[in-house]
């Protein structure tokens, strides 16, 4: 399964969520979709540091935030904040004492035309 992150028209996030819910009710595995209304918003949420954390988590597998911070060579407090936001966005899962990325890949789609 992969995460597809995109800049999309208003309301498309609701349609995408509805499609994901219907597929999961049928027992189908579907890609995770996350939409932002502008590239500016997308990249303010998915900073280079947060994208690097996703990559590090994917390589490490489930780990503690402390181990992630150590492996990423970053301050624990900043990593904790970034992981919490990534979890809110649905890009990170937390289980007993461990965080992980449930996706094989992340695609970021940014159209070159204006999205209204």
Residue, then its C-alpha position, 0 to 999 in steps of 0.5 A: x500500500x502507498x500513500x498518495x499526497x496531492x494538491x486537489x480541489x476543495x471537496x476532493x478530500x471528502x470524496x477520496x475519504x468516502x472511497x477509502x471507507x467503501x473499499x475498506x468495508x468491502x475488505x479491499x486494500x486501497x491506497x491512502x490519500x491525503x489532499x491539501x488545497x495548495x502546494x504551500x500548505x502541503x510543503x508547510x506540513x510535509x517539510x524536508x525534515x518530516x519527509x526524512x523522518x518517514x524515510x528513516x522510519x521506513x528503513x528502521x521499522x517500528x521503533x521508539x521516538x527516541x531511537x528515531x531521533x538518535x538514528x536521524x541525528x535530530x533533537x528528540x523534542x523536534x522529532x517528537x513534534x514532527x512524529x505527532x503531526x505525521x500521526x495526525x495526518x495519518x502517515x505514521x502509526x503508533x503502537x505500544x511504544x513504537x512508531x512506524x510507517x505503514x506504507x511501502x511508498x509515498x507519492x506527492x502529486x503537485x499539478x502545474x495548473x492552478x487548482x480552484 
